[in-house]
Amino acid sequence: MTAQNIQTHDEPTPLGCDPADLAWVESTVKQAATSFAAGMRILPPMRRYAMYAIYAFCRVVDDIADGYEPMEQRKAALDAWHQRIAALYDHGTTQDPLDRVLLACIHFFALRQDDFHAIIDGMMMDAENTIVAPDEKTLDLYCDRVASAVGRLSVRIFGDSTEDADKVAYHLGRALQLTNILRDIAEDAARGRLYLPGDLLDRFHVPHDPIKALSAPGLQGVANILSVRALDHFRKAFITMQSCRPKAMLPARIMGASYEAVLVALRKRGWSANALHERPETSALNKVFWLTRSYRP
């Protein structure tokens, strides 16, 4: 496959894709009503649309995992995505706009097939079993699949495919996912999920029942330990960025600084039963402060 045979229209476009396909992935991002689209505007068009495609892919498989269909139906849908990714790499076979843009991304940025499959496997962990009080190994594997694997794809799109860039993805992915877990404890409990590790819950006498855990006094201790772990991953990610291409790391720095601000706000808010349903307050000024701080090793 070459860049020439990807492009099938007169005017050059980002990734050589049909404008309608690019519009589809962009609309998927914007419909999600997140700050992701705005954050990716700093990227040149080719990289920006590639990130839109990665986000759209993650959104699709996440929606499958979180759907209300029977478990076997969700598993089958995720298995179908394993087959679609394999078909992209093996034969260049595409079914829809997302496939076509992903195929271009795979070519232009040498994205690794294993990372796509890892993301699907992470969603399968949610689809197959409701995750409740996992052991540390399972929690780390989950974080690697649903977050660090996304990071490994992202750093290549940003412009750095070195081993150090993969280390950034390792640490930043875990930092972001632990922050998500700590932010969404109550929301996850409503879905019967509890991503906090079982050994920490036992140490602080927190029940493994997701709803009962919300009112346990020891939950604050569990969350404190996980938040320190997340802060350490942020620190290691920012340090490792010093060995990477500075321009390529800018989107990762912005994302890391934004999430670190959320984590700091969570630590300030705490994890008492009354606080769990409150969103942490993060002002624009605080985010600027953490972004500035992230440039220091």
Secondary structure, DSSP 4 states (H G I P E B T S, - for coil): --HHHH--SSS--GGG--HHHHHHHHHHHHHTT-SHHHHGGGS-HHHHHHHHHHHHHHHHHHHHHTSSS-HHHHHHHHHHHHHHHHHHHHH----SHHHHHHHHHHHHHT--HHHHHHHHHHHHHHHHS--BS--HHHHHHHHIIIIIHHHHHHHHHHT--SHHHHHHHHHHHHHHHHHHHHHSHHHHHHTT-B-S-HHHHHHTT--SSHHHHTT-TTHHHHHHHHHHHHHHHHHHHHHHHTTS-HHHHHHHHHHHHHHHHHHHHHHHH---TTTTTSPPP--HHHHHHHHHHTT--
